[in-house]
Amino acid sequence: MIRVMLVDDHALVRMGFRMLLADAAVEVVAEAANGEEACQQYARARPDVVVMDLSMPGMGGLEAVRRLLAQDPDARILALSAHEDTAHPQRVLRAGALGYLTKRSAPEALIAAVAAVAAREPYVDAHTAKALAMAQVKGDTSPAERLSEREFSVFIQLARGHSVAQIAEHLKLSPSTVGTHLYHVKQKLGASNQSELTLVALQWGLLQV
């Protein structure tokens, strides 16, 4: 039996996933409502697969993926997201997640994705795989591709309306370091303030509305 940790800030979503996975003989051994809780519970739960939502309060799923893999390089993580862009799957897969699944996928896709990741096989849903392939063929790249991994994390949090102090707390960075990242983000994206950064994120589908 595959042992899974569910990480999503919506209790109803976790309940639905738990019921769906139970029908496929997958045991949910732990649940977390945010990345911080996931990092705290992981060592105790030792799941075979972590199903990680990317859009959560606090540090967010992308940062949580990085921290879990720093904690355990063998962690098997399936990223789950409502994002339709190509930047998020590229970033989280580069960060070390084994799989990526959009929430628009059919229920049976979750079961297939969990089984693949548990077997240490990469999994990307068909819709995302097609989008990634087409972006590569057409040469369409999001402005966010100009950002480093840390700059991208700061950018997304800023675009969501978080303050420098909040981002520093979420990412465990000093406010001055966040300020430096903010300066570079603005320079690279040609934005002068937080509102313009939010607009860029919305235009490229990097935020859920």
C-alpha positions as CSV (number, residue, x, y, z in Angstrom):
1,M,0.0,0.0,0.0
2,I,1.3,3.5,-0.9
3,R,1.5,5.9,2.0
4,V,0.7,9.5,1.1
5,M,0.8,12.9,2.8
6,L,-1.7,15.5,1.5
7,V,-0.7,19.1,1.6
8,D,-3.5,21.6,0.7
9,D,-4.9,24.5,2.6
10,H,-8.5,23.5,1.8
11,A,-9.9,20.8,4.2
12,L,-12.6,19.8,1.7
13,V,-10.1,19.3,-1.0
14,R,-8.0,17.0,1.2
15,M,-11.1,15.1,2.2
16,G,-12.0,14.6,-1.4
17,F,-8.5,13.4,-2.3
18,R,-8.5,11.1,0.8
19,M,-11.7,9.4,-0.3
20,L,-10.5,9.1,-3.9
21,L,-7.2,7.5,-2.9
22,A,-8.8,5.2,-0.3
23,D,-10.8,3.6,-3.2
24,A,-7.4,2.9,-4.9
25,A,-5.9,1.3,-1.7
26,V,-3.7,4.3,-1.0
27,E,-3.4,5.2,2.6
28,V,-3.3,8.9,3.7
29,V,-0.9,8.9,6.7
30,A,-0.7,12.6,7.2
31,E,-2.3,15.9,6.2
32,A,-1.0,19.5,6.3
33,A,-2.7,22.8,5.6
34,N,0.5,24.6,4.5
35,G,4.2,24.1,3.7
36,E,5.4,24.8,7.2
37,E,3.2,22.0,8.6
38,A,4.3,19.6,5.8
39,C,8.0,20.2,6.7
40,Q,7.2,19.6,10.4
41,Q,5.2,16.4,9.8
42,Y,7.2,14.8,7.1
43,A,9.9,13.2,9.3
44,R,7.3,11.6,11.6
45,A,5.0,10.4,8.8
46,R,7.6,9.2,6.3
47,P,5.2,9.0,3.4
48,D,6.0,7.3,0.2
49,V,4.5,10.3,-1.7
50,V,3.8,13.9,-0.8
51,V,1.0,15.5,-2.8
52,M,1.8,19.2,-2.6
53,D,-0.5,22.0,-3.6
54,L,1.5,24.9,-4.9
55,S,-0.8,27.8,-3.9
56,M,-1.0,28.0,-0.1
57,P,-0.7,30.7,2.5
58,G,2.8,31.1,4.0
59,M,5.9,29.9,2.3
60,G,3.9,28.3,-0.6
61,G,4.3,24.9,-2.2
62,L,7.3,25.6,-4.3
63,E,9.4,26.6,-1.3
64,A,8.0,23.7,0.7
65,V,9.2,21.3,-2.1
66,R,12.7,22.7,-1.8
67,R,12.8,22.4,2.0
68,L,11.4,18.8,2.0
69,L,14.1,17.8,-0.5
70,A,16.8,19.5,1.6
71,Q,15.4,17.5,4.5
72,D,15.3,14.3,2.5
73,P,16.8,14.2,-1.0
74,D,14.9,11.0,-1.6
75,A,11.5,12.5,-1.0
76,R,9.0,11.8,-3.7
77,I,6.8,14.8,-4.4
78,L,3.8,15.2,-6.7
79,A,3.0,18.9,-7.2
80,L,-0.6,19.7,-7.6
81,S,-1.8,23.1,-9.0
82,A,-4.6,25.0,-10.5
83,H,-2.1,27.1,-12.5
84,E,-2.3,26.9,-16.3
85,D,1.1,28.5,-17.0
86,T,4.3,26.8,-17.9
87,A,6.5,28.6,-15.3
88,H,5.2,26.7,-12.3
89,P,5.7,23.2,-13.6
90,Q,9.1,24.1,-14.9
91,R,10.2,25.6,-11.6
92,V,8.8,22.8,-9.4
93,L,10.2,20.0,-11.5
94,R,13.6,21.7,-11.6
95,A,13.3,22.0,-7.8
96,G,13.1,18.2,-7.6
97,A,9.4,17.3,-7.7
98,L,8.9,14.0,-9.6
99,G,5.4,14.8,-10.8
100,Y,3.1,17.7,-11.8
101,L,-0.7,17.4,-12.0
102,T,-3.2,20.2,-12.7
103,K,-6.4,20.3,-10.7
104,R,-8.4,20.2,-13.9
105,S,-7.2,16.6,-14.5
106,A,-9.6,13.7,-14.2
107,P,-9.8,12.0,-10.8
108,E,-8.1,8.8,-12.1
109,A,-5.1,10.9,-13.1
110,L,-4.4,11.6,-9.4
111,I,-4.2,7.8,-8.7
112,A,-2.0,7.2,-11.8
113,A,0.3,10.1,-10.8
114,V,0.6,8.9,-7.2
115,A,1.4,5.4,-8.4
116,A,4.1,6.7,-10.8
117,V,5.8,9.0,-8.3
118,A,5.7,6.2,-5.7
119,A,7.6,4.1,-8.2
120,R,10.1,7.0,-8.7
121,E,8.8,7.5,-12.2
122,P,8.3,11.1,-13.5
123,Y,4.7,12.1,-14.2
124,V,3.3,15.2,-16.0
125,D,-0.3,15.4,-16.9
126,A,-1.1,15.5,-20.6
127,H,-2.4,19.1,-20.7
128,T,0.8,20.4,-18.9
129,A,3.1,18.3,-21.0
130,K,1.5,19.6,-24.2
131,A,1.8,23.2,-23.0
132,L,5.4,22.8,-22.1
133,A,6.2,21.2,-25.4
134,M,4.4,23.9,-27.4
135,A,6.1,26.7,-25.4
136,Q,9.5,25.1,-26.2
137,V,8.6,24.8,-29.9
138,K,7.3,28.3,-30.2
139,G,9.9,29.8,-28.0
140,D,7.3,31.4,-25.8
141,T,8.9,32.1,-22.4
142,S,7.3,33.9,-19.5
143,P,9.1,37.0,-18.2
144,A,9.5,35.0,-15.0
145,E,12.1,32.8,-16.7
146,R,14.5,35.7,-16.3
147,L,14.3,35.3,-12.6
148,S,16.4,33.1,-10.4
149,E,14.7,30.4,-8.3
150,R,14.7,32.7,-5.2
151,E,13.7,35.7,-7.1
152,F,10.7,33.8,-8.6
153,S,9.6,32.9,-5.0
154,V,9.8,36.5,-3.9
155,F,8.1,37.7,-7.1
156,I,5.1,35.4,-6.6
157,Q,4.7,36.4,-3.0
158,L,4.9,40.0,-3.9
159,A,2.3,39.6,-6.6
160,R,0.0,38.1,-4.1
161,G,0.2,41.3,-2.0
162,H,2.5,40.1,0.7
163,S,4.8,42.7,2.4
164,V,8.6,42.4,2.5
165,A,8.3,41.6,6.2
166,Q,5.8,38.8,5.5
167,I,8.0,37.3,2.7
168,A,11.0,37.4,4.9
169,E,9.2,35.4,7.5
170,H,7.7,32.9,5.0
171,L,11.0,32.3,3.2
172,K,13.2,32.6,6.4
173,L,15.2,35.4,4.9
174,S,16.3,38.8,6.3
175,P,14.2,41.8,5.1
176,S,17.3,43.3,3.5
177,T,17.8,40.1,1.5
178,V,14.2,40.2,0.3
179,G,14.7,43.9,-0.6
180,T,17.7,43.0,-2.7
181,H,15.7,40.3,-4.5
182,L,12.8,42.7,-5.0
183,Y,15.2,45.2,-6.6
184,H,16.4,42.6,-9.0
185,V,12.9,41.4,-9.8
186,K,11.8,44.9,-10.7
187,Q,14.8,45.5,-12.9
188,K,14.4,42.2,-14.8
189,L,10.7,42.6,-15.3
190,G,10.7,46.3,-16.0
191,A,8.2,47.0,-13.1
192,S,8.4,50.0,-10.8
193,N,6.0,48.9,-8.0
194,Q,4.1,45.9,-6.5
195,S,1.0,46.6,-8.6
196,E,2.9,46.3,-11.8
197,L,4.4,43.0,-10.6
198,T,0.9,41.7,-9.9
199,L,-0.2,42.7,-13.4
200,V,2.7,40.8,-15.0
201,A,1.8,37.7,-12.9
202,L,-1.8,37.9,-13.9
203,Q,-1.1,38.4,-17.6
204,W,1.1,35.3,-17.7
205,G,-1.3,33.2,-15.6
206,L,1.0,32.9,-12.6
207,L,-1.7,33.8,-10.1
208,Q,-5.0,32.1,-9.5
209,V,-8.0,34.5,-9.6
